[in-house]
Amino acid sequence: MMINTVISSRLLGGFFLRLSLNILMLLSCSLAVVAVETAHAEQDLLQELGRTAVLDTMLQNAVRQGLISGAVVLVGNQNGTLYTHAAGRAGFESASRPLTVGTVFDIASLTKVFATTPAVVRLMDQGSLSLLDPLSRWFPEFAGKEITVLHLLTHTSGLHDGMLDPSAPLESAISRAASQSSDKPGTRFQYADINFILLGNLVRRISAFGLDSYCQDAFYQPLGMVHTGFNPAANGNTAATLGGRNGVLKGVVQDPNARLLGGVAGHAGLFSTAEDLGRFARMLLNGGVLDGRRVLSSRAVAQMTAPYFFRNGKIVRGLGWDRESPFSAPKGALFSEVSYGHTGYSGSSVWIDPEANLYVVLLTTRLDYRNRRGFNRLRSDISTLAAALFARHEKAAAAQMPQNTGP
């Protein structure tokens, strides 16, 4: 009996010894795997830091070259922000305060797609108008002309720009446009602010609200875009623009016709931040919804960004939005064919790619307006590098998601 007990004890002791050795071996293997994974993670982090450093350097170089006084870049997807960086100054003096991601900018022609276009599309979605409605339905001055809402939104009305009469700016804009002899509408793409001056006033005529109050109620307040609006109160965190004979402007719209129209116009006048524009871009990528608040139907978003082809497909526009044209430098080299965006004369641009689930916001204090090629190269390079860096991570993350193979 005693012998059996001793043997059993030895057997048990050997069993626990082998078990302990196996556990130690497993722990050693696990630690080795963790060490390898940690090394890979650190390597990926260093690579990402290196790539984002290139983005930082691009902005710094543009400042050193005198192209801009400063810039803010924000890259994100439908879930949030992936990268932000602010470089340079909010003004043109050496004593100007540094830019931040929360600096308010005059976003110029981005007004067309962050205010006027969504307002018109929302009214259209509610049945208040249609794309094929003649402009003369709301503007009797255009009776006998074949211009439609679609022609205005795609810059194919044939209308061209001119300075407004300071004594009656809106009336002069309408009467001068109505008296123009132009090409047959729909036959040629010709970018012109007058199209969106008319559309901005159309929002008032249909809704009985000014474009500023309509967009605040319909979009900016529901989306939490607290720094977006027309005629902002200039403060220490507002970027300046060059105003020609008016010198430096701060909190006052740079576009002279928008100033004549009281700072609220369909083509220019909106001020915003990179963070706010990012929230709007996220809403579009999410089909009209952000943080549980729907501001546009998915149908409206799809219709607004659908392609319209001109010049045998060489120019592609959405409703208001650009897709492929002489103004699409921010598309870069890597954004997909379904991507869309817009630029602003003050040095702003946004480009959004639903296929890559990515958007890029660039806001600058622009200095050199003559070097358009250099500035468009900056826009293109920022978008190309952002797509190369962050679209890759999006695809890798999507590939790691578990696949639904059945019920």
RODO-2510 file (C-alpha; in nm, 4 decimals, decimal comma):
residues 407
     n   res          X          Y          Z
     1     m     0,0000     0,0000     0,0000
     2     m     0,2806     0,2344     0,0942
     3     i     0,4728     0,1437    -0,2239
     4     n     0,1662     0,2219    -0,4397
     5     t     0,1304     0,5576    -0,2658
     6     v     0,4945     0,6470    -0,3332
     7     i     0,4636     0,5456    -0,6996
     8     s     0,1446     0,7483    -0,7379
     9     s     0,3135     1,0509    -0,5826
    10     r     0,6075     1,0185    -0,8190
    11     l     0,3744     0,9853    -1,1176
    12     l     0,1781     1,2913    -1,0091
    13     g     0,4980     1,4825    -0,9478
    14     g     0,6228     1,3988    -1,2963
    15     f     0,2884     1,4968    -1,4456
    16     f     0,2905     1,8388    -1,2778
    17     l     0,6537     1,8885    -1,3744
    18     r     0,5755     1,8190    -1,7423
    19     l     0,2659     2,0403    -1,7186
    20     s     0,4707     2,3225    -1,5711
    21     l     0,7341     2,2890    -1,8426
    22     n     0,4629     2,2944    -2,1126
    23     i     0,3073     2,6075    -1,9603
    24     l     0,6472     2,7750    -1,9488
    25     m     0,7075     2,6818    -2,3122
    26     l     0,3657     2,8211    -2,4117
    27     l     0,4335     3,1398    -2,2183
    28     s     0,7716     3,1755    -2,3857
    29     c     0,6153     3,1309    -2,7296
    30     s     0,3392     3,3786    -2,6482
    31     l     0,5904     3,6333    -2,5233
    32     a     0,7908     3,5863    -2,8414
    33     v     0,4800     3,6412    -3,0541
    34     v     0,3873     3,9494    -2,8523
    35     a     0,7414     4,0811    -2,8930
    36     v     0,7244     4,0304    -3,2713
    37     e     0,3777     4,1910    -3,2915
    38     t     0,4970     4,4813    -3,0790
    39     a     0,7970     4,5274    -3,3048
    40     h     0,5689     4,5277    -3,6115
    41     a     0,3316     4,7739    -3,4443
    42     e     0,6220     5,0025    -3,3588
    43     q     0,7505     4,9756    -3,7142
    44     d     0,4036     5,0616    -3,8541
    45     l     0,3813     5,3536    -3,6130
    46     l     0,7211     5,4835    -3,7214
    47     q     0,6233     5,4457    -4,0870
    48     e     0,2963     5,6315    -4,0281
    49     l     0,4745     5,9051    -3,8366
    50     g     0,7167     5,9324    -4,1256
    51     r     0,4378     5,9681    -4,3787
    52     t     0,2444     6,2232    -4,1758
    53     a     0,5727     6,4102    -4,1315
    54     v     0,5780     6,4438    -4,5098
    55     l     0,2333     6,6072    -4,4953
    56     d     0,3611     6,8425    -4,2256
    57     t     0,6678     6,9228    -4,4364
    58     m     0,4545     6,9979    -4,7453
    59     l     0,2705     7,2689    -4,5536
    60     q     0,5896     7,4120    -4,4053
    61     n     0,7497     7,4277    -4,7512
    62     a     0,4452     7,6107    -4,8932
    63     v     0,4820     7,8655    -4,6109
    64     r     0,8556     7,9064    -4,6744
    65     q     0,7955     7,9536    -5,0479
    66     g     0,5511     8,2377    -4,9791
    67     l     0,2600     8,0533    -5,1384
    68     i     0,0616     8,0681    -4,8136
    69     s     0,1004     8,2249    -4,4724
    70     g    -0,0391     7,9125    -4,3074
    71     a    -0,2695     7,6137    -4,3514
    72     v    -0,4832     7,3610    -4,1729
    73     v    -0,5239     7,0054    -4,3046
    74     l    -0,7787     6,7589    -4,1721
    75     v    -0,8163     6,4027    -4,3018
    76     g    -1,0991     6,1791    -4,1879
    77     n    -1,3510     5,9104    -4,2698
    78     q    -1,7153     5,8459    -4,1844
    79     n    -1,6219     5,7590    -3,8253
    80     g    -1,4070     6,0598    -3,7394
    81     t    -1,0746     6,2355    -3,7790
    82     l    -0,7613     6,0448    -3,8842
    83     y    -0,5094     6,3292    -3,9043
    84     t    -0,4944     6,7029    -3,8370
    85     h    -0,2169     6,9555    -3,8637
    86     a    -0,1964     7,3342    -3,8487
    87     a     0,1086     7,5230    -3,9766
    88     g     0,1922     7,8890    -4,0053
    89     r    -0,0048     8,1989    -3,9139
    90     a    -0,3661     8,3173    -3,9274
    91     g    -0,2572     8,6517    -4,0746
    92     f     0,0154     8,8038    -4,2891
    93     e     0,2278     8,9740    -4,0265
    94     s     0,5091     8,8065    -3,8344
    95     a     0,3210     8,8833    -3,5132
    96     s     0,0004     8,7096    -3,6325
    97     r    -0,1133     8,4306    -3,4055
    98     p    -0,0567     8,0668    -3,5093
    99     l    -0,3309     7,8778    -3,6870
   100     t    -0,5159     7,6011    -3,5045
   101     v    -0,7519     7,3274    -3,6229
   102     g    -1,0328     7,5412    -3,4806
   103     t    -0,9448     7,8597    -3,6733
   104     v    -1,2382     8,0107    -3,8660
   105     f    -1,1755     8,0663    -4,2396
   106     d    -1,3537     8,2420    -4,5234
   107     i    -1,4235     7,9330    -4,7344
   108     a    -1,5227     8,1282    -5,0467
   109     s    -1,6767     7,9077    -5,3181
   110     l    -1,7122     7,6140    -5,0811
   111     t    -2,0285     7,8092    -4,9943
   112     k    -2,1729     7,6664    -5,3151
   113     v    -2,1575     7,3078    -5,1856
   114     f    -2,1754     7,3505    -4,8075
   115     a    -2,4749     7,5866    -4,8159
   116     t    -2,6506     7,6521    -5,1471
   117     t    -2,6432     7,3083    -5,3092
   118     p    -2,7620     7,1090    -5,0056
   119     a    -3,0337     7,3710    -4,9418
   120     v    -3,1630     7,3418    -5,2993
   121     v    -3,1405     6,9616    -5,2961
   122     r    -3,3257     6,9451    -4,9634
   123     l    -3,6074     7,1624    -5,1015
   124     m    -3,6127     6,9425    -5,4083
   125     d    -3,6358     6,6307    -5,1916
   126     q    -3,9335     6,7866    -5,0137
   127     g    -4,1114     6,8412    -5,3457
   128     s    -4,0772     7,2207    -5,3561
   129     l    -3,8983     7,2199    -5,6920
   130     s    -3,7414     6,9882    -5,9474
   131     l    -3,4227     6,9936    -6,1481
   132     l    -3,6102     7,0515    -6,4723
   133     d    -3,8145     7,3455    -6,3451
   134     p    -3,7559     7,6561    -6,5608
   135     l    -3,5901     7,9417    -6,3778
   136     s    -3,8756     8,1664    -6,4960
   137     r    -4,1072     7,9871    -6,2507
   138     w    -3,9537     8,2011    -5,9729
   139     f    -3,7809     8,4740    -6,1754
   140     p    -4,0212     8,6242    -6,4323
   141     e    -3,7276     8,8159    -6,5807
   142     f    -3,6124     8,4883    -6,7412
   143     a    -3,9367     8,4272    -6,9324
   144     g    -3,8627     8,2863    -7,2768
   145     k    -3,5232     8,1486    -7,1696
   146     e    -3,4711     7,7736    -7,1382
   147     i    -3,2534     7,7887    -6,8263
   148     t    -3,3463     7,5296    -6,5616
   149     v    -3,2415     7,4628    -6,2027
   150     l    -3,0215     7,1807    -6,3346
   151     h    -2,8372     7,4227    -6,5637
   152     l    -2,7571     7,6504    -6,2704
   153     l    -2,6364     7,3667    -6,0480
   154     t    -2,4063     7,2266    -6,3180
   155     h    -2,2790     7,5641    -6,4500
   156     t    -2,4279     7,4978    -6,7930
   157     s    -2,6718     7,7913    -6,8016
   158     g    -2,4504     7,9883    -7,0392
   159     l    -2,4571     8,2863    -6,8016
   160     h    -2,1373     8,4754    -6,7238
   161     d    -2,0239     8,6943    -6,4353
   162     g    -1,9896     9,0679    -6,3893
   163     m    -1,9702     9,3238    -6,1111
   164     l    -2,2978     9,4150    -5,9446
   165     d    -2,4463     9,7604    -5,9034
   166     p    -2,3665     9,8727    -5,5448
   167     s    -2,6954    10,0647    -5,5223
   168     a    -2,9057     9,7554    -5,6044
   169     p    -2,6779     9,4492    -5,6062
   170     l    -2,9336     9,1672    -5,6136
   171     e    -3,1651     9,3413    -5,8605
   172     s    -2,8722     9,4144    -6,0902
   173     a    -2,7526     9,0540    -6,0695
   174     i    -3,0933     8,9263    -6,1800
   175     s    -3,1622     9,1862    -6,4496
   176     r    -2,8148     9,1660    -6,6036
   177     a    -2,8236     8,7859    -6,6114
   178     a    -3,1695     8,7851    -6,7667
   179     s    -3,0598     9,0266    -7,0391
   180     q    -2,7555     8,8250    -7,1434
   181     s    -2,7514     8,6647    -7,4844
   182     s    -2,5864     8,3287    -7,4215
   183     d    -2,5359     7,9855    -7,5715
   184     k    -2,8201     7,7391    -7,5620
   185     p    -2,8381     7,6184    -7,1996
   186     g    -2,6994     7,2714    -7,1360
   187     t    -2,4540     7,2738    -7,4244
   188     r    -2,1398     7,4027    -7,2536
   189     f    -1,9820     7,4028    -6,9075
   190     q    -1,8869     7,7525    -6,7965
   191     y    -1,8175     7,8043    -6,4269
   192     a    -1,9887     8,1250    -6,3104
   193     d    -2,0838     8,2650    -5,9696
   194     i    -2,4082     8,4134    -6,1073
   195     n    -2,5576     8,0629    -6,1219
   196     f    -2,5298     8,0315    -5,7454
   197     i    -2,6234     8,3910    -5,6707
   198     l    -2,9556     8,3068    -5,8363
   199     l    -2,9819     7,9735    -5,6525
   200     g    -2,9129     8,1394    -5,3174
   201     n    -3,1987     8,3815    -5,3793
   202     l    -3,4143     8,0930    -5,5006
   203     v    -3,3862     7,9349    -5,1535
   204     r    -3,5323     8,2527    -5,0035
   205     r    -3,8125     8,2710    -5,2600
   206     i    -3,9197     7,9125    -5,1962
   207     s    -3,8623     7,8792    -4,8214
   208     a    -3,9183     8,2424    -4,7099
   209     f    -3,5894     8,2139    -4,5162
   210     g    -3,2556     8,3649    -4,6055
   211     l    -2,9837     8,1230    -4,7066
   212     d    -2,8018     8,1894    -4,3786
   213     s    -3,0923     8,1109    -4,1451
   214     y    -3,2150     7,8230    -4,3630
   215     c    -2,8762     7,6475    -4,3504
   216     q    -2,8353     7,7099    -3,9764
   217     d    -3,1675     7,5417    -3,9025
   218     a    -3,1403     7,2633    -4,1605
   219     f    -2,7717     7,1711    -4,1390
   220     y    -2,5292     7,3507    -3,9116
   221     q    -2,7148     7,3322    -3,5807
   222     p    -2,8243     6,9668    -3,6206
   223     l    -2,4709     6,8677    -3,7246
   224     g    -2,3017     7,0532    -3,4396
   225     m    -2,1189     7,2875    -3,6784
   226     v    -2,1014     7,5610    -3,4171
   227     h    -1,8402     7,7744    -3,5964
   228     t    -2,0083     7,7788    -3,9381
   229     g    -2,2133     8,0677    -4,0723
   230     f    -2,2244     8,3946    -4,2641
   231     n    -2,0995     8,7307    -4,1336
   232     p    -1,9119     8,5904    -3,8313
   233     a    -1,8002     8,7979    -3,5386
   234     a    -1,4283     8,8405    -3,6046
   235     n    -1,2185     8,7214    -3,3126
   236     g    -0,8637     8,6223    -3,2376
   237     n    -0,9077     8,2830    -3,4014
   238     t    -1,0320     8,4061    -3,7407
   239     a    -0,7967     8,3753    -4,0381
   240     a    -0,7357     8,6796    -4,2553
   241     t    -0,7687     8,7121    -4,6324
   242     l    -0,6194     8,9614    -4,8747
   243     g    -0,8830     9,2058    -4,9918
   244     g    -0,7206     9,3951    -5,2774
   245     r    -0,7802     9,7677    -5,2360
   246     n    -0,9475     9,6911    -4,9041
   247     g    -0,6233     9,5512    -4,7646
   248     v    -0,6494     9,2687    -4,5162
   249     l    -0,9944     9,1369    -4,4273
   250     k    -1,0859     8,9474    -4,1133
   251     g    -1,4385     8,8176    -4,0593
   252     v    -1,5467     8,9996    -4,3777
   253     v    -1,6017     8,7998    -4,6959
   254     q    -1,3240     8,8404    -4,9509
   255     d    -1,5459     8,8182    -5,2611
   256     p    -1,6550     9,1726    -5,3593
   257     n    -1,9954     9,0728    -5,4991
   258     a    -2,0724     8,8763    -5,1822
   259     r    -1,9827     9,1880    -4,9803
   260     l    -2,2241     9,3943    -5,1913
   261     l    -2,4932     9,1354    -5,1192
   262     g    -2,4500     9,1879    -4,7453
   263     g    -2,2134     8,8946    -4,6860
   264     v    -2,4850     8,6350    -4,7516
   265     a    -2,4797     8,4969    -5,1047
   266     g    -2,5172     8,1655    -5,2810
   267     h    -2,1694     8,1709    -5,4303
   268     a    -1,9546     8,2941    -5,1369
   269     g    -1,9737     8,4316    -4,7851
   270     l    -1,9688     8,1219    -4,5655
   271     f    -1,7094     8,0942    -4,2872
   272     s    -1,6178     7,7661    -4,1209
   273     t    -1,3461     7,5543    -3,9602
   274     a    -1,1743     7,2361    -4,0744
   275     e    -1,3471     7,0473    -3,7935
   276     d    -1,6938     7,1700    -3,8955
   277     l    -1,6373     7,0918    -4,2630
   278     g    -1,5190     6,7475    -4,1565
   279     r    -1,8509     6,6900    -3,9773
   280     f    -2,0410     6,7814    -4,2945
   281     a    -1,8204     6,5485    -4,5012
   282     r    -1,8848     6,2664    -4,2534
   283     m    -2,2588     6,3265    -4,2893
   284     l    -2,2287     6,2855    -4,6671
   285     l    -2,0220     5,9662    -4,6321
   286     n    -2,2902     5,8325    -4,3969
   287     g    -2,5677     5,8965    -4,6478
   288     g    -2,7123     6,2096    -4,4866
   289     v    -2,6808     6,1128    -4,1183
   290     l    -2,4363     6,2118    -3,8462
   291     d    -2,4507     6,1012    -3,4822
   292     g    -2,8076     5,9794    -3,5289
   293     r    -2,9314     6,3087    -3,6801
   294     r    -3,0537     6,2935    -4,0399
   295     v    -3,0291     6,6202    -4,2332
   296     l    -3,0516     6,4845    -4,5894
   297     s    -3,2125     6,1706    -4,7269
   298     s    -2,9811     5,9087    -4,8730
   299     r    -3,1578     5,9678    -5,2045
   300     a    -3,0760     6,3401    -5,1884
   301     v    -2,7070     6,2700    -5,1195
   302     a    -2,6913     6,0212    -5,4074
   303     q    -2,8629     6,2621    -5,6466
   304     m    -2,6431     6,5542    -5,5404
   305     t    -2,3201     6,3645    -5,6097
   306     a    -2,4266     6,1692    -5,9213
   307     p    -2,2246     6,2457    -6,2377
   308     y    -2,3284     6,4720    -6,5251
   309     f    -2,1019     6,4510    -6,8303
   310     f    -1,9975     6,7378    -7,0575
   311     r    -1,7484     6,7825    -7,3426
   312     n    -1,7659     6,4133    -7,4326
   313     g    -1,6952     6,3103    -7,0746
   314     k    -1,3899     6,5309    -7,0262
   315     i    -1,5786     6,7343    -6,7651
   316     v    -1,7852     6,5597    -6,4996
   317     r    -1,9911     6,7526    -6,2472
   318     g    -2,2344     6,6672    -5,9723
   319     l    -2,5058     6,9055    -5,8575
   320     g    -2,2828     7,1888    -5,7395
   321     w    -1,9996     6,9460    -5,6683
   322     d    -1,7008     6,8985    -5,8971
   323     r    -1,5856     6,5522    -6,0032
   324     e    -1,3512     6,6014    -6,2980
   325     s    -1,2807     6,9438    -6,4448
   326     p    -1,0099     7,2121    -6,4689
   327     f    -1,0908     7,2898    -6,1036
   328     s    -1,0442     6,9401    -5,9607
   329     a    -0,6795     6,9618    -5,8486
   330     p    -0,7717     6,8424    -5,4938
   331     k    -0,8731     6,5078    -5,6416
   332     g    -0,5041     6,4267    -5,6579
   333     a    -0,3778     6,1137    -5,8261
   334     l    -0,5345     5,8443    -5,6081
   335     f    -0,8937     5,9408    -5,5315
   336     s    -1,1479     5,7261    -5,7156
   337     e    -1,3716     5,8217    -6,0076
   338     v    -1,6719     5,8454    -5,7747
   339     s    -1,5025     6,1068    -5,5552
   340     y    -1,6183     6,4682    -5,5520
   341     g    -1,5229     6,8028    -5,4013
   342     h    -1,4802     7,1750    -5,4583
   343     t    -1,2304     7,4578    -5,4270
   344     g    -1,2454     7,8139    -5,2960
   345     y    -1,0544     8,1181    -5,4211
   346     s    -0,9409     8,2115    -5,0692
   347     g    -0,7300     7,8939    -5,0628
   348     s    -0,9807     7,6351    -4,9424
   349     s    -1,0717     7,2933    -5,0785
   350     v    -1,2477     6,9735    -4,9776
   351     w    -1,2432     6,6370    -5,1544
   352     i    -1,4526     6,3358    -5,0525
   353     d    -1,4203     5,9741    -5,1696
   354     p    -1,7049     5,7353    -5,0776
   355     e    -1,5192     5,4398    -5,2285
   356     a    -1,2111     5,4925    -5,0097
   357     n    -1,4205     5,6228    -4,7161
   358     l    -1,1960     5,9276    -4,6939
   359     y    -1,2072     6,3060    -4,7100
   360     v    -0,9437     6,5798    -4,7077
   361     v    -1,0017     6,9392    -4,5943
   362     l    -0,7423     7,2048    -4,6793
   363     l    -0,7836     7,5631    -4,5525
   364     t    -0,5093     7,8203    -4,6069
   365     t    -0,4222     8,1843    -4,5563
   366     r    -0,3340     8,2278    -4,9217
   367     l    -0,0637     8,4770    -5,0149
   368     d     0,0266     8,4218    -5,3803
   369     y    -0,2781     8,4297    -5,6092
   370     r    -0,0740     8,4487    -5,9290
   371     n     0,0972     8,1121    -5,8887
   372     r    -0,2157     7,9066    -5,9558
   373     r    -0,0135     7,6116    -6,0818
   374     g     0,1899     7,5949    -5,7615
   375     f    -0,1182     7,6253    -5,5453
   376     n    -0,3050     7,3540    -5,7362
   377     r     0,0019     7,1324    -5,7060
   378     l    -0,0123     7,1783    -5,3285
   379     r    -0,3811     7,0819    -5,3275
   380     s    -0,3123     6,7769    -5,5421
   381     d    -0,0067     6,6617    -5,3459
   382     i    -0,1862     6,6900    -5,0100
   383     s    -0,4756     6,4751    -5,1363
   384     t    -0,2515     6,2220    -5,3080
   385     l    -0,0382     6,1659    -4,9994
   386     a    -0,3434     6,1533    -4,7716
   387     a    -0,5021     5,8888    -4,9939
   388     a    -0,1791     5,6892    -5,0085
   389     l    -0,1458     5,6932    -4,6316
   390     f    -0,4987     5,6622    -4,4988
   391     a    -0,6948     5,4828    -4,7721
   392     r    -0,4489     5,1920    -4,7344
   393     h    -0,5334     5,1643    -4,3650
   394     e    -0,9046     5,1724    -4,4447
   395     k    -0,8699     4,8822    -4,6887
   396     a    -0,6575     4,6849    -4,4416
   397     a    -0,9135     4,7403    -4,1647
   398     a    -1,1969     4,6318    -4,3942
   399     a    -1,0073     4,3153    -4,4892
   400     q    -0,9720     4,2213    -4,1213
   401     m    -1,3443     4,2538    -4,0505
   402     p    -1,5171     3,9160    -3,9995
   403     q    -1,7151     3,8091    -4,3016
   404     n    -2,0782     3,7021    -4,2709
   405     t    -2,0879     3,3586    -4,4302
   406     g    -2,4500     3,2760    -4,3527
   407     p    -2,7144     3,2582    -4,0836
***
